[in-house]
């Protein structure tokens, strides 16, 4: 049978951890517009590489073009408009297929924490306010564990 462990964490250490995480979130919010601009430039470069790759691949591999689901390059009528044709590439089979740049994650995005919807920064600020009001030198390990979810 496992026994519970009772630990105490210095309140000042927890406060400094929360403050540094809030500063990190603020920095990522400030950097987000430049990351979005860089992503847009990377997407333009990706589109150019993709067009060049598709042109070269279709010219050099006409035998891999077909109408079946398992063909490397599949041509089929559009589901939304019968006057259009869609081309589908199986990028897992094709070597040298250009990789799409990953879009930057929006900082401080709201999400569910337990049964409430909130953002990470506001929850950290709320916990920081409570910790600054206490006179205790240490907090329990369970308190630290609850706040650790947001750090």
N, C-alpha and C positions, 0 to 999 in steps of 0.2 A: 504494500500500500504506500503510495507516494505521500509525502508530507509537504505541506505548504511552506513556502519560504517567505519570510517577512523581511523586506528591505526598505530602506529609507533613501531617498534621493534629495540632495541639497536643492532647496527652492531656487537659489541664485543660479545654479547650473541649468535648471529647467527654464528659468526666465531668459537666460542668455541664449539658450537653444531656440526658444520661440522667437526672440528678437532677430536672431540671425536668419531664421526661416522666413520671417516677414520681409526682411531686407532682400532676401533672395527672390521672393515673389515680386516685390516692387521692381527689382532690376529686370526680371524676365518680362514684366509688363512693359517697361520702358523699351526693351530691345525688340519686342514683338513686331512693331511696324517695319523695322529694318529687315527682320527675318522674312516677313511676308513679301517685301520688295525683292529680296534675294531669291525667294522661291519663285516669284513670277519670272524673273530673268532666267533661272534654271529651267523653268517649264518651257520658255521660248527656245532655249538651246535644245532641250529634250525633243520638242516637236520637230525642230529642224533635223536632228539626228534620226528621229523615227521615220520621217518622210524619206530621207536618204536611204536608210536601211531597208524600208519596204520596197522602194523602187529597185534597189540592187537585188534584194532577195527574190522578188517576183520575176525579175529578168533572168536570174541565174538558176531558178528552181521551178520551172513550170510544171514539172511532174508531181510536185507536192501540193498543187492546187486542186481542190475538189469540192464536191457538194455534200459529202458525208460528214457526220458529226466527228469522226475520229481522224479526219484529214488534218495535216499540219496547217494548211491555209484553207479555210472554208468560205465559200461564196454562197450566199443565200439571200432571198428577198427579205426586205425589211418587214417586221411585224406591224409597223405603224403606217407605212406608206408603200403600196405595191409598186410605185414608180421608182423606188430606190432599191439599191442593192447594198448589202453589208458584207464586209470582209472581216473574217475572224482569224487571228493568228494564235497558235498554241505556243506561247512564249516559253513554256517549260521544255519543249522539244527542240526549239531553235537556239543554237548557240550564238553568242554575241548580240542577243536581243537587247536593245537599250533599256536600262533601268530607269523607271520613273522616279523623279526626285520626291522625297517624302515631304509632305507639307508640315509646316511648324505647328506644334500643338499650342492651342490658345491657352495662355497662362491664366491661372485662377478661375478656371472654368467651374461653374456650379455643378454639383452632383449630390447624390444621396449619401448622407452620413447617418447611419442608423435609420431612423424613420423620418428624418427631416432633410430638406433640400437646402443647401447652402454652399458657399464657396470657402475654400481653405483659409484664405486670409482673414475673413470675418470671424471664423471659428477660433483661429489662433489669437486674434485680438481680444476676443471675449474671454478666452482662458487666461491670457496675459493680464487682463484687468483684474480678474479674480485672484490670480497668484500675487499680484502686487499689493492687494488689500490684506493678505494674510500676514500674521506675525510669526508664523511657524518657520523654523529654519530648514525643516525637511518635509517632504511629502512622501506618501506611501508609494510603493512600487505599482500598485494598481492605478493610482492617479497618473503616474508617469506613463503607464501602459495605455491608458485612455487617451492621453495627449499625444503619445508616440504615433498614433494612427494619422495624425495631421502633419507630423514632421516628416 
